[in-house]
Amino acid sequence: MIEHSGIGVRIQHILKYWPLSHGEAELHIFGDPAVLKKHSLPKKAKIVPYLTGIYSLKEFSGHPEMKNMDVLDIPHFNVPLRYLKKCIVTVHDLIPFHFKSAHGSLLKRIYLQITLRSIAKFAAQIITVSEYTKKDFQKHFLTESERIRVIYNGFSKDIFYKHTLGEVNSFRGDRKLPKEYLFTSGIGKAHKNFEFLLNSLTQLWSSKQLEIPLVIAGISKEIPDFLKSAIETSPGKIFLLPHIPYEALPLAYQAAVLFVYPSLFEGFGFPVLEAQAVGTPVLSSEATVLPEILEDSALYFDPANSSDFESKLLTVLKNQTELARLSKLGKKNSERFLWKDQIQKLGDFYRKEILNS
C-alpha cells in the first residue's frame, strides 16, 4: 500500500526516516520489489517479495518468511491472522466500519469484522494516528488502552513549504486556474461530504452573495452525478484539478485564498495540515478528529448546517485581518506534526515496547 494516499504517505515516511539502526534491528520489507525500489529505503533493509492482493483471503495467511520475524509492523488493518500475536498494527480510522458504503458488500463487512475484532483481541500492540481514533477503537472493540499508542501523521518541510509568487503564478497559469479561488480536495467518498459543500456554494453563487470560484483536487476517473449537476448549475464556478504530482500539491494549496474541508469523518486529516504548512487559512468541519489536529488555528463550521457554513465562509472572506491571523496560527500549528518528529516517537516506541521486551 506504499503508493496509496494517506496510508502510503505514512509508509513512505517511516521508511525514509527509519528510526532504528541495523544494530538494533534488521529491517525486512514485504512487498513488490519493483514498487519498493522507487522509494527511499533504509540502506541495509532487505526486500522480501510479497505480491499477494490487498484485502485478499490469501493475505490472512501472510508470507511464509513472516514466521521468522520477531516483530511484524503492519501499517493497516489487513493483517496476517496466523502471525497476529507478534504484530504491531496501525489503525488509521474506522471509516469502513462506520460508513457501509466504504465496504458495502456482505463479504467485505464480514472481512472487516474478522480483522478488526482479531486485532483488538490478539495484536501485540496497536498504533492509532490520533487520540480520536484510539478512543473510537476502544469504544467499539473494547481494547485496553495500554495496548494502544497514538503516533500522529505529519508533513515534510522539504515538500510543504511556501513557494515564490512566481512559482505559484506559473502553477496557476499552466493549469488555467482562476486568480483567486477556494480550494478543497478528496471528493468521491460519502464521508467527505462534498455534496453538502457544493449545494451550499451553489446557493451562494446563485444568490450573488459569493463570486469566488472553487477548485477541487483529487477527482477520481468517475465524476459523481452531484458534481456534474453543480457544474451545470454554476458554469464557470467549479474547476477540476486532475491528478498532480505530490510535490506540486503545495502550490495548489498556496494559490488558494482559503482551504475548505467539509468532511464528516477523519482519522487524521492530511489536507488541513498541508494547507496550513504553506500558510493557507483553513475553514474546517468541526467533526471527529479535526478539532484535535487543528485546535484554535482554524475556523470551524457544523458540516450538517448549511447556514452555519455559509455565514462563516462569507464572514471570513470579507475579513483580511482574520485570514492573516488564521494563516499565522495555522503555520504555527503545523509545526506540531513534522514527519521526522513523529517517526522518532515511533522509534522510541519500538525501543521501549519491543526491543526491551
N, C-alpha and C positions, 0 to 999 in steps of 0.2 A: 504493500500500500504506500510505498515511498513517494509515488507520484500523484497520490490523491490529495485533494485540498484539505487543509486542516490537519488531519492525521498525518499525511505525508510531510507537511511542513515541519511538524514536531519530530518525526523520524529523521528527516534530513539534518535538523539542527542538533539532535542528540549525537548523531554520527560525526557531524562537523566539529562539535565541541566535546567529543567523548572525554569524560572526566577521570577515567581510571588509567593508570599506566599499565603497560603489558606485564610488569612485575606483580601488579595487584590482581589482575585477572586477564585471562586470554579471552578475546572477543571473537565470537563466531557469528556471522551474519547470514541468516537463512533468507534466500530469495533468488530472483532471476539475475544471474551474473551480468548479463548484457545491460540490464537496467541499473543495477547497483554501481557498476563501474562508471556510469555517467555522473555520479555524485561524489562528494568529498567524503572519503572514508579514512578511518584511522590507519596508519601505516602498516601495522602488524596484524590487522584484522584478517581473519580467514573467511572467505565466502563459501557457504555451503549451498550448492544448487538446490532450489526448492521451488517447483513450478506448479504446485497444487492450487486449484482455483480458490479464490477468496469466497468465504461462506459456503464452501462445498462440504459435503458429508465426509469426504476423504480428509479434509483439513482437521476434523476431530481427532484423527489418529496421529497427526503430526508426522515429522520426518524421523526415520529410524535413528539418525545421529543425535536426536534430542535426548535419547536415553543416557548419553554420555556427558551431557551438560550438567553442571552443578546447579545452575540457575537459568531459567528462561524468562527473558523480559519480553512480554507480548504487548505490542503497542495499541491493541484494540481488543474488543471482546470476542473475536474469532479465535478461540483458544484450542490447543491440542488437549483434549479432555484426559487422555491417559497420563499426561505429564503435569496435570494441573497443580498438584501439591508442591511443585517446585517453580511455579510461575509467579512472576510479578506482572499483574495485568493492569493496563491503563484504561480507565473508563472515561471517555471524553464527555459523554452526555447520555441521557436516557430518552432522546428524541424518538428513536424507533419504538420504544416501549410506550410512550405517551401518545404518539401520533400513528395510528394504524396505517395511514397512507404510506408511511415510510417503509413498513414491512407488511404489506396488505394481505398476502395470501396466507392461508392456514398453515402451510408448511413453513413459511418464514416466521410466523408467530410462534410455532412450536420450537423452531430452532432458537429463536430469541429467548424464550422461557428457559430452555435447557441450558443455554450458555450462561445467562445472567445468574440463574439460581445456582449453577455449578460453581461459578466464580465466587459468589457470596459464601458458599459453604466450604470450598476446598482450596481456593487460591492461597498461596503462601502470603502474598501481600497484594494490596490494591492501591493504585495511584489514581487520583482524580485531578482534573485540571482546574478545579475551583472548589471553594467551600460549598457553593450551592449544589454542585454535582455530588459531592461527598454526602451531604445531608439527604439529597434526593435518593441516592443509592441505599443509604441506611434505612430510610423510611420504608422503601418498598421491598427491600431484601433482608432487612433485619441483621445487617452485618455489624459486628462490634467495631467501634471507632478506632481502636488501637491497631487494627489491621488496615486502615485506610490512611494514606498520606496525601496531602494536597501539594502538588508541584505545578505551578502555573505554566502556561504557554508564554510566548514572548514575541519580540521582533528583533531584527538585526539592524543596527545602525548603519552598516555598510550598504544596506539596500534602502531602508526607510529613513531618508534624511531630506532636508529641504534643498531643492534644486534651484538653479538660477532662473530668473524670469524669462530669459531667452529660451532655456530648455523647456519650460512649461508652455510658452507660446508656440514653440515648434511642435511639441506633442499635440497640442490642441489643433493647430493648423493642419498637421498631417492627417488627423482623423476627422477633420471638418466638424469639430465640436464648437458650440457657441462660446462667446467670450465670457459669459457668466452662466453658471449652472448649479443646480442642486445635484448631488451625486449619491447613488446608492448601489448596492451590489448583492448578489446571491439569489436572484429571483428564480422561481421554479419549484420550490418546495412549500408545502402548505404552511408550515410554521414560520416561514419568513414573512408572511402577512403582507405581501405586495399588492394584493387586490384591494385591501384597505387603503394602502398608500395611494394607489392610482385613483381610486374613487374619490378620495379627499382632494387630491390635486386637481382632478378633472373639474370638480365643483368650484374650486378657487379660480382656475383658468377661465371657466365659462362665465363666472360672475365678474371677471376682470379685476378681482382682488389681488391676483398674482400674475406676473408676466414671466418671471424667470423659469426656464425650462428644466427638465430632469434628464440626466444621463444615467443609464443603467448598465452596469458591468455584470459579467457572469451569466450571460444569456446562454442557455443550452441550445442544442440544434433545433428543438421544437419550441416555438413561441406559444405561450399559453393563450387561450382564447380571450381572457380578460385583458391581456396586454394588447392583443390585436385590436380589441374594441376601443381601448383607451387611445391608441394611436390614431384610429379613425375619427374618434370624437374630438380629439385635441391635436389637429395637424400642426406640425412644426414645434410641438412642445416636448416630445419624447425622443431621445436619441439613444440608440442601442450601440453599446461598445462591444464589439466582438472580442473573442479571446485575445488577450495581450500577454506578453511575457511577464513573469512575476517581477522582474527587475523594472518594468515600466509602470507598475501599479502606483508607486508613489507620485508619479506625475499626474495620474488621473485624479488622485485624492487632492493633490496640492492645487490643481487648477480649479477646484470647486469652491464656491462661496460657503457651502455648508454640506456636511455629510449627514444623511438622514437614514436612520435604521429602525424600521418598524417591527422587528422580529417579536414573535410571541414566545419563543423558547430558544435559549442558547446554553451551551455548556461552558463556553468561554467568551467568544465574540472577537475573533481576529480583526474584522473590518473596522470596528470603532477605535481600536488601539492603533491600527495602521494609519488611520486618518489623523489621529492626534499626534502621532510621531512626526508628521510633516507639517503640523501646525494648522490643520483644518478643523474648525469648530464642529462639534457633534450635537445633533438633535436626536435623542435615542428613546426608544421604548423603555419603560420602567420595568419590563418583565424579567423574571427569573434572575440570571446571573449578572445582568448588565449594571445595576447599581453597585454590585461588588467590585466590578472591574473599573468602572468609571468614577465612583464616589461622587465628589462635588464638582467634577471637571466637565460635566455635560449638562445640557438642558433636557429634561425628561417629559414624556407625554404618555398618556394612557393609550395603549395600542388597540383598544376596543372603542375608543371615544373620538369620533371624527372632529367634533367641535373643539375638544381639548388640543388635538394635534394642529388643527388649522389655526387656532388662536396663537399657540406657541410659535408656530412657523412664521406667521405674519409679523408677530411682535419682534422676534429676534432678527429677522431680515431688515427691519427698519432701524435697528439699533447697532450702529457700527462699534460703539463702545463695548457693548455686550459681546459681540462677535470677537472682538480683540481680546476680551477677558477670557472667553471660553478657549480661544486659541492658546493663550498663555498657560492656562490651567491644564489644558489637555496635553500640551508638550511636557509639562512637569509630571503629570500623571503617568504618561507613557514610560517614563524612566524607571518606573517600578517593575517593568516587565521586559528586561533585556534577556535575550536567549542565553548569553554567557552566564548570567547570574542564576537563571533557572536550572541550567544544566549542571552548574556547580552544586546546587542544592540536591540534584539527583545523585551526583557523586557522593555527597555526604550521606545520603540515604543508603546507597549501596554499601558504603563502608560500615555504617552503624548496624544496619539490619541484616546484611547479607555476608559481608566479608568477615565480620566478627562473630557470626552465629555458629 
